[in-house]
Amino acid sequence: MTGEIDLEAPDFESQYNNRARVPDHPAVMAMWRETAEAARAAHPPTEIAYGPGEREVMDLFDAGPGAPVAVFLHGGYWQALDKSWFSGIAPAFLAHGVSLAVPSYDLAPAVRLGRILRQVRAAVEATRARTGARPVVFGHSAGGHMSACMLSEGRASAAVAISGIFDLRPLIPTSLNAALDLDEREAAALSPVFWPVPNGSTPGGTVLDCVVGGDESSEFLRQSRMMADHWAANGVETRYDALPGLNHFTVLDPLFDANSKLVRRIADLARPGA
């Protein structure tokens, strides 16, 4: 399934440092900002506190009474960004009658990754308490990792992990670990590929989609394929989809299009009985 990995491999830095791999990422992120501001003006969200901390808040874009809800967990290697960057994806889901919750969380190195996971659990549980149902959870990069964690724990009805990292050990020798400060023991303990596989006796859902950009590094492609294959072999309904021509940043482009296959898939999973 996962096997041993060589933590001295010389190319992990180039494989996982996506900002270095995609020189024009600032333009893509500027688009995220612009669309977020427009979406917040057109559909002002309700800010909900899910904990006592300054960043323990989430935006809820409400599609109306009784609407199904999806939770989006943002990326940034657990050390950058917040909810305000991703409001631009809300209109696509509102067009399908699906509410969208987007939480912020504390960032490394101020807190450790285990603390961030506890915050995400609280945000997902707060969403569930508000709606009375487990939400579908989807996320990008670090958010893809946490989406799979939420499904493993039975907190989500389904999970869509976009460019997720499911085995954290390859991050240890990279510059990305300066803030995370992971050692091999902690990295393995926080890797959902080693967590319990949801099954028929797990409360919640047993559907995991692993989506990745076709132009991403071989390691990101491997991680998504590995996770989908491992959980599928253990009875989970999984999908692996490498989207042609998209990199680690543009892989989010379909989320801005209400008619995209990815938005339709998440919206369908969010509906009761999906």
KEKE-3310 file (N, C-alpha, C; in steps of 0.2 Angstrom, whole numbers, plus 5000, padded with zeros to 4 digits):
npx = (5004:5008:5021:5039:5047:5060:5067:5077:5076:5081:5072:5060:5058:5056:5045:5035:5035:5024:5022:5035:5035:5025:5027:5018:5009:5005:4996:4985:4981:4978:4966:4958:4956:4950:4938:4933:4930:4920:4910:4907:4901:4890:4883:4882:4890:4886:4894:4901:4905:4915:4922:4932:4943:4952:4953:4944:4932:4919:4913:4896:4888:4872:4860:4847:4832:4833:4842:4855:4872:4889:4906:4920:4937:4951:4967:4986:4996:4994:4999:4996:4985:4966:4949:4943:4949:4942:4929:4924:4920:4908:4896:4894:4890:4878:4870:4866:4858:4864:4871:4886:4900:4914:4928:4940:4956:4968:4986:5001:5018:5012:5003:5002:5000:4991:4983:4976:4969:4960:4953:4947:4938:4929:4924:4917:4908:4901:4894:4887:4878:4871:4863:4859:4863:4876:4889:4894:4911:4924:4940:4956:4972:4981:4969:4962:4969:4963:4950:4949:4953:4942:4932:4936:4935:4921:4914:4909:4898:4902:4918:4928:4943:4954:4969:4976:4986:4990:4999:5010:5024:5034:5035:5044:5058:5058:5057:5045:5042:5048:5039:5030:5036:5037:5041:5045:5037:5026:5021:5017:5007:4998:4993:4981:4981:4985:4975:4960:4949:4934:4919:4905:4900:4904:4899:4891:4898:4904:4911:4924:4932:4946:4954:4965:4976:4981:4993:5001:5014:5023:5022:5011:5001:5004:5000:4986:4982:4986:4979:4966:4966:4970:4959:4949:4952:4948:4935:4929:4919:4927:4934:4946:4953:4962:4963:4965:4978:4978:4986:4993:4987:4977:4969:4958:4950:4938:4929:4923:4914:4898:4893:4902:4909:4915:4909:4896:4896:4900:4889:4879:4883:4881:4867:4853:4853:4862)
npy = (4994:5007:5006:5008:5024:5034:5046:5054:5057:5066:5074:5078:5091:5098:5092:5094:5108:5118:5132:5135:5127:5132:5146:5156:5157:5168:5176:5167:5166:5179:5180:5172:5181:5192:5186:5182:5193:5199:5189:5190:5202:5201:5190:5191:5183:5174:5175:5163:5158:5144:5141:5148:5155:5168:5165:5155:5153:5153:5156:5156:5153:5154:5144:5144:5139:5122:5118:5107:5106:5110:5108:5118:5115:5125:5126:5128:5123:5121:5133:5145:5157:5160:5159:5169:5170:5161:5163:5165:5153:5151:5155:5146:5134:5139:5141:5128:5126:5123:5125:5133:5131:5139:5137:5146:5143:5141:5143:5135:5141:5144:5135:5118:5104:5094:5102:5110:5101:5097:5109:5109:5098:5103:5114:5106:5099:5109:5114:5102:5102:5113:5110:5097:5086:5076:5084:5085:5085:5095:5099:5107:5103:5104:5105:5094:5084:5085:5083:5070:5065:5069:5061:5048:5048:5048:5059:5066:5065:5062:5064:5075:5075:5087:5087:5081:5077:5063:5055:5061:5060:5062:5076:5079:5081:5093:5111:5115:5110:5117:5126:5117:5107:5093:5076:5059:5050:5058:5063:5051:5048:5057:5055:5052:5040:5030:5029:5023:5014:5020:5011:5000:4999:5011:5026:5039:5043:5033:5037:5042:5054:5057:5069:5077:5088:5086:5091:5091:5087:5072:5066:5071:5066:5052:5052:5054:5044:5033:5034:5033:5020:5012:5014:5010:4996:4992:4993:5005:5017:5024:5037:5041:5055:5063:5079:5085:5096:5105:5113:5113:5124:5130:5119:5121:5129:5123:5124:5136:5136:5134:5124:5114:5098:5094:5103:5099:5086:5087:5094:5085:5075:5081:5081:5074:5057:5054)
npz = (5000:5006:5009:5012:5013:5006:5015:5012:4999:4985:4978:4984:4988:4976:4972:4981:4984:4979:4975:4970:4960:4951:4944:4940:4950:4958:4950:4949:4962:4964:4957:4964:4975:4969:4964:4976:4983:4975:4976:4990:4991:4983:4989:5004:5017:5032:5047:5058:5074:5079:5089:5103:5098:5088:5075:5074:5066:5054:5037:5032:5018:5014:5006:5009:5019:5025:5015:5008:5014:5011:5016:5014:5015:5016:5008:5009:5015:5029:5034:5029:5022:5023:5026:5019:5006:4998:4995:4983:4977:4981:4974:4964:4970:4977:4966:4964:4974:4986:5002:5008:5018:5025:5034:5044:5051:5064:5061:5057:5061:5073:5080:5081:5069:5074:5082:5073:5066:5076:5077:5064:5066:5075:5068:5058:5065:5071:5060:5057:5068:5066:5055:5057:5050:5044:5035:5017:5015:5007:5001:4997:4994:5009:5014:5007:5013:5026:5024:5020:5033:5040:5035:5038:5052:5052:5052:5041:5027:5015:5006:4996:4990:4985:4976:4987:5002:5008:5015:5025:5027:5017:5017:5027:5025:5018:5014:5018:5030:5039:5046:5051:5058:5059:5064:5060:5067:5071:5059:5052:5061:5059:5046:5035:5027:5035:5044:5051:5040:5033:5034:5032:5045:5050:5057:5046:5030:5016:5004:4994:4984:4975:4968:4957:4949:4932:4928:4939:4951:4950:4963:4969:4961:4963:4977:4977:4969:4977:4989:4985:4979:4990:5000:4992:4990:5003:5004:5002:4992:4980:4969:4957:4949:4938:4932:4916:4911:4922:4935:4952:4957:4948:4948:4955:4947:4941:4952:4952:4942:4940:4931:4930:4930:4942:4952:4951:4955:4969:4973:4971:4980:4992:4994:5002:5004:4994)
capx = (5000:5012:5028:5044:5049:5066:5066:5083:5076:5083:5067:5054:5057:5053:5039:5030:5035:5020:5023:5041:5034:5021:5029:5013:5003:5002:4990:4979:4979:4974:4959:4954:4954:4945:4931:4930:4927:4914:4905:4905:4897:4884:4880:4886:4890:4885:4900:4899:4911:4914:4927:4934:4949:4950:4952:4939:4926:4918:4908:4891:4884:4866:4856:4840:4830:4833:4847:4861:4878:4895:4911:4926:4943:4956:4974:4991:5001:4992:5003:4994:4978:4961:4942:4941:4952:4939:4922:4922:4917:4901:4890:4893:4886:4872:4866:4863:4854:4869:4875:4893:4903:4921:4931:4947:4959:4975:4991:5008:5020:5009:5000:5004:4995:4986:4978:4972:4964:4955:4948:4942:4933:4925:4920:4912:4903:4896:4890:4882:4874:4866:4859:4856:4866:4884:4890:4900:4917:4929:4946:4961:4979:4980:4961:4961:4971:4959:4944:4949:4953:4935:4928:4939:4932:4914:4911:4907:4894:4907:4923:4931:4950:4957:4976:4977:4992:4988:5005:5014:5031:5038:5036:5049:5065:5057:5057:5038:5042:5051:5034:5026:5040:5035:5045:5042:5031:5020:5019:5013:5001:4993:4992:4975:4982:4986:4969:4954:4946:4927:4916:4898:4899:4906:4893:4893:4898:4910:4913:4930:4934:4953:4954:4971:4978:4985:4999:5004:5020:5022:5021:5004:4997:5004:4997:4979:4980:4988:4974:4960:4967:4970:4953:4944:4953:4945:4927:4926:4918:4932:4935:4952:4952:4967:4960:4970:4980:4978:4991:4991:4983:4972:4965:4952:4946:4931:4924:4920:4909:4892:4891:4908:4908:4917:4904:4890:4898:4900:4882:4875:4885:4878:4860:4851:4852:4867)
capy = (5000:5013:5004:5012:5029:5037:5053:5057:5057:5073:5078:5080:5098:5101:5088:5097:5115:5120:5139:5136:5123:5136:5153:5161:5156:5174:5178:5163:5168:5186:5179:5170:5186:5196:5183:5181:5200:5199:5184:5192:5208:5198:5185:5192:5177:5174:5173:5159:5156:5137:5140:5154:5159:5173:5162:5149:5156:5151:5159:5152:5156:5150:5143:5144:5134:5115:5117:5104:5110:5107:5112:5118:5116:5128:5124:5133:5119:5122:5138:5151:5159:5159:5158:5175:5169:5156:5165:5165:5147:5150:5156:5139:5130:5142:5139:5121:5125:5120:5130:5132:5134:5139:5139:5147:5139:5143:5141:5134:5137:5146:5129:5111:5102:5091:5107:5112:5095:5098:5115:5107:5094:5108:5117:5102:5097:5115:5113:5097:5104:5118:5107:5091:5081:5076:5088:5083:5089:5094:5103:5108:5102:5103:5104:5088:5079:5086:5081:5063:5064:5069:5055:5042:5049:5047:5066:5068:5061:5060:5068:5076:5078:5089:5088:5080:5074:5058:5052:5067:5059:5065:5083:5080:5084:5099:5118:5116:5107:5122:5128:5111:5103:5086:5071:5053:5048:5063:5063:5045:5048:5062:5054:5048:5034:5025:5029:5018:5015:5020:5005:4999:5000:5018:5032:5044:5041:5029:5039:5047:5056:5060:5073:5080:5091:5081:5093:5092:5083:5064:5064:5073:5061:5046:5052:5053:5037:5028:5034:5030:5012:5009:5014:5005:4989:4991:4993:5012:5019:5029:5039:5045:5059:5068:5084:5087:5103:5109:5112:5113:5130:5130:5113:5124:5132:5120:5126:5143:5135:5130:5118:5110:5091:5094:5106:5095:5080:5089:5096:5078:5071:5085:5080:5068:5051:5054)
capz = (5000:5006:5009:5015:5008:5007:5017:5009:4992:4983:4974:4988:4988:4970:4971:4985:4984:4973:4973:4966:4953:4947:4944:4939:4955:4961:4946:4950:4969:4963:4954:4970:4979:4966:4964:4983:4985:4972:4979:4997:4990:4980:4993:5011:5022:5040:5051:5063:5078:5081:5095:5106:5095:5083:5068:5074:5063:5047:5033:5029:5012:5015:5001:5011:5024:5023:5010:5010:5015:5010:5020:5010:5019:5012:5008:5011:5019:5036:5037:5025:5019:5027:5023:5015:5000:4994:4995:4976:4975:4984:4969:4960:4975:4978:4960:4965:4981:4991:5006:5008:5024:5024:5040:5045:5057:5066:5056:5059:5067:5080:5082:5078:5065:5078:5085:5067:5065:5081:5075:5059:5068:5078:5063:5054:5070:5072:5054:5058:5073:5063:5050:5059:5046:5042:5028:5013:5016:5002:5002:4993:4997:5016:5015:5005:5019:5032:5021:5021:5040:5043:5033:5042:5058:5052:5053:5034:5023:5009:5005:4990:4992:4979:4977:4994:5004:5013:5019:5027:5029:5012:5019:5033:5022:5013:5017:5020:5036:5044:5051:5053:5063:5059:5063:5056:5071:5071:5052:5051:5065:5056:5039:5035:5024:5040:5049:5050:5034:5034:5031:5033:5052:5052:5056:5041:5023:5014:4998:4994:4978:4975:4962:4956:4942:4928:4927:4945:4951:4951:4970:4970:4957:4967:4983:4976:4967:4982:4994:4982:4978:4997:5003:4988:4992:5009:5003:5001:4985:4978:4962:4956:4943:4936:4928:4911:4910:4927:4940:4959:4958:4943:4949:4958:4942:4941:4958:4951:4937:4942:4927:4930:4933:4949:4956:4951:4959:4976:4975:4971:4986:4997:4994:5006:5000:4988)
cpx = (5004:5019:5033:5046:5056:5066:5072:5082:5077:5077:5061:5053:5054:5046:5033:5029:5031:5021:5030:5039:5029:5022:5023:5007:5001:4996:4984:4976:4975:4967:4955:4952:4949:4938:4928:4927:4920:4908:4902:4900:4890:4880:4884:4885:4888:4891:4898:4905:4910:4919:4929:4939:4947:4949:4947:4933:4925:4913:4903:4887:4878:4862:4848:4838:4830:4838:4852:4867:4884:4900:4917:4932:4949:4963:4979:4996:5000:4996:5001:4987:4972:4954:4941:4944:4947:4931:4920:4919:4910:4896:4889:4889:4879:4867:4863:4859:4858:4872:4882:4896:4911:4924:4938:4949:4966:4980:4998:5012:5017:5006:5002:4998:4989:4980:4973:4967:4958:4950:4944:4937:4928:4920:4915:4907:4898:4892:4884:4876:4869:4861:4856:4858:4873:4884:4895:4905:4922:4934:4951:4968:4979:4973:4959:4963:4966:4952:4944:4949:4945:4930:4930:4936:4924:4910:4908:4903:4898:4912:4926:4938:4953:4965:4978:4984:4990:4993:5010:5021:5035:5039:5042:5055:5064:5057:5050:5038:5045:5045:5030:5030:5038:5041:5042:5036:5025:5017:5015:5007:4996:4991:4986:4975:4983:4980:4964:4951:4938:4924:4908:4896:4901:4900:4896:4893:4904:4911:4919:4932:4941:4954:4961:4972:4982:4992:5003:5010:5018:5020:5014:4999:4998:5000:4989:4978:4981:4982:4967:4960:4967:4963:4948:4945:4950:4938:4924:4925:4922:4932:4942:4951:4957:4964:4965:4971:4980:4983:4988:4986:4977:4967:4958:4948:4939:4926:4921:4915:4904:4890:4897:4906:4910:4912:4898:4890:4897:4893:4878:4877:4882:4871:4859:4850:4857:4871)
cpy = (5006:5012:5009:5018:5031:5044:5057:5059:5065:5077:5080:5087:5101:5097:5091:5104:5118:5127:5139:5132:5127:5143:5158:5160:5163:5177:5174:5165:5175:5185:5176:5176:5190:5192:5182:5188:5201:5195:5187:5198:5206:5194:5186:5186:5179:5171:5169:5157:5148:5136:5147:5158:5164:5170:5156:5151:5153:5155:5154:5156:5151:5150:5143:5138:5127:5113:5112:5108:5106:5111:5112:5120:5119:5125:5129:5129:5120:5128:5145:5151:5158:5159:5163:5174:5165:5157:5164:5158:5146:5150:5149:5134:5132:5141:5133:5120:5122:5125:5128:5135:5133:5142:5141:5143:5142:5140:5140:5140:5139:5140:5123:5109:5098:5096:5109:5107:5096:5104:5113:5103:5098:5111:5113:5100:5103:5115:5108:5099:5109:5115:5101:5085:5082:5080:5084:5088:5089:5100:5102:5107:5100:5101:5097:5083:5079:5083:5073:5061:5064:5063:5049:5042:5048:5054:5069:5063:5058:5065:5068:5079:5080:5091:5087:5077:5069:5054:5058:5066:5062:5073:5084:5083:5090:5105:5119:5114:5112:5125:5122:5107:5096:5081:5065:5051:5052:5063:5057:5045:5052:5061:5049:5041:5028:5025:5024:5019:5015:5014:5005:5001:5007:5023:5037:5041:5036:5031:5044:5048:5059:5063:5077:5083:5087:5084:5094:5087:5076:5062:5066:5068:5054:5046:5051:5046:5032:5028:5031:5022:5009:5008:5009:4998:4987:4992:5000:5013:5025:5031:5042:5048:5064:5073:5086:5094:5107:5107:5113:5119:5131:5124:5115:5128:5130:5122:5132:5142:5131:5124:5113:5103:5090:5097:5102:5089:5082:5090:5090:5075:5075:5084:5074:5062:5050:5047)
cpz = (5000:5006:5013:5010:5010:5008:5015:5002:4990:4980:4978:4988:4982:4969:4975:4986:4978:4971:4969:4960:4949:4948:4944:4944:4958:4957:4948:4957:4969:4961:4960:4974:4976:4966:4971:4985:4982:4975:4986:4996:4987:4985:5000:5015:5029:5043:5057:5067:5080:5086:5097:5102:5090:5076:5068:5072:5056:5044:5031:5024:5012:5009:5002:5016:5021:5018:5012:5011:5014:5014:5016:5015:5015:5013:5011:5016:5027:5039:5033:5023:5025:5023:5018:5007:4995:4993:4987:4973:4977:4979:4965:4964:4976:4972:4960:4971:4986:4995:5007:5015:5023:5030:5039:5050:5058:5062:5060:5057:5073:5083:5078:5074:5069:5080:5079:5066:5070:5080:5069:5061:5071:5073:5059:5059:5071:5066:5055:5063:5071:5059:5052:5055:5045:5035:5024:5014:5010:5003:4997:4996:5004:5017:5012:5010:5024:5030:5022:5029:5043:5041:5037:5049:5058:5053:5047:5031:5017:5009:4998:4991:4985:4980:4984:4996:5010:5017:5019:5027:5023:5013:5023:5030:5018:5017:5020:5028:5042:5049:5054:5059:5064:5060:5061:5060:5070:5064:5050:5055:5063:5049:5038:5031:5029:5045:5047:5044:5035:5031:5033:5040:5054:5051:5051:5034:5022:5006:4998:4987:4979:4968:4962:4949:4938:4927:4934:4946:4952:4958:4971:4967:4961:4973:4982:4974:4972:4987:4991:4981:4985:5000:4998:4989:4999:5009:5003:4994:4984:4971:4962:4949:4943:4931:4923:4911:4916:4932:4947:4961:4954:4944:4952:4953:4942:4946:4957:4945:4939:4938:4926:4933:4940:4954:4956:4955:4966:4978:4975:4978:4992:4999:4998:5002:4994:4989)
residu = (MET:THR:GLY:GLU:ILE:ASP:LEU:GLU:ALA:PRO:ASP:PHE:GLU:SER:GLN:TYR:ASN:ASN:ARG:ALA:ARG:VAL:PRO:ASP:HIS:PRO:ALA:VAL:MET:ALA:MET:TRP:ARG:GLU:THR:ALA:GLU:ALA:ALA:ARG:ALA:ALA:HIS:PRO:PRO:THR:GLU:ILE:ALA:TYR:GLY:PRO:GLY:GLU:ARG:GLU:VAL:MET:ASP:LEU:PHE:ASP:ALA:GLY:PRO:GLY:ALA:PRO:VAL:ALA:VAL:PHE:LEU:HIS:GLY:GLY:TYR:TRP:GLN:ALA:LEU:ASP:LYS:SER:TRP:PHE:SER:GLY:ILE:ALA:PRO:ALA:PHE:LEU:ALA:HIS:GLY:VAL:SER:LEU:ALA:VAL:PRO:SER:TYR:ASP:LEU:ALA:PRO:ALA:VAL:ARG:LEU:GLY:ARG:ILE:LEU:ARG:GLN:VAL:ARG:ALA:ALA:VAL:GLU:ALA:THR:ARG:ALA:ARG:THR:GLY:ALA:ARG:PRO:VAL:VAL:PHE:GLY:HIS:SER:ALA:GLY:GLY:HIS:MET:SER:ALA:CYS:MET:LEU:SER:GLU:GLY:ARG:ALA:SER:ALA:ALA:VAL:ALA:ILE:SER:GLY:ILE:PHE:ASP:LEU:ARG:PRO:LEU:ILE:PRO:THR:SER:LEU:ASN:ALA:ALA:LEU:ASP:LEU:ASP:GLU:ARG:GLU:ALA:ALA:ALA:LEU:SER:PRO:VAL:PHE:TRP:PRO:VAL:PRO:ASN:GLY:SER:THR:PRO:GLY:GLY:THR:VAL:LEU:ASP:CYS:VAL:VAL:GLY:GLY:ASP:GLU:SER:SER:GLU:PHE:LEU:ARG:GLN:SER:ARG:MET:MET:ALA:ASP:HIS:TRP:ALA:ALA:ASN:GLY:VAL:GLU:THR:ARG:TYR:ASP:ALA:LEU:PRO:GLY:LEU:ASN:HIS:PHE:THR:VAL:LEU:ASP:PRO:LEU:PHE:ASP:ALA:ASN:SER:LYS:LEU:VAL:ARG:ARG:ILE:ALA:ASP:LEU:ALA:ARG:PRO:GLY:ALA)
# end
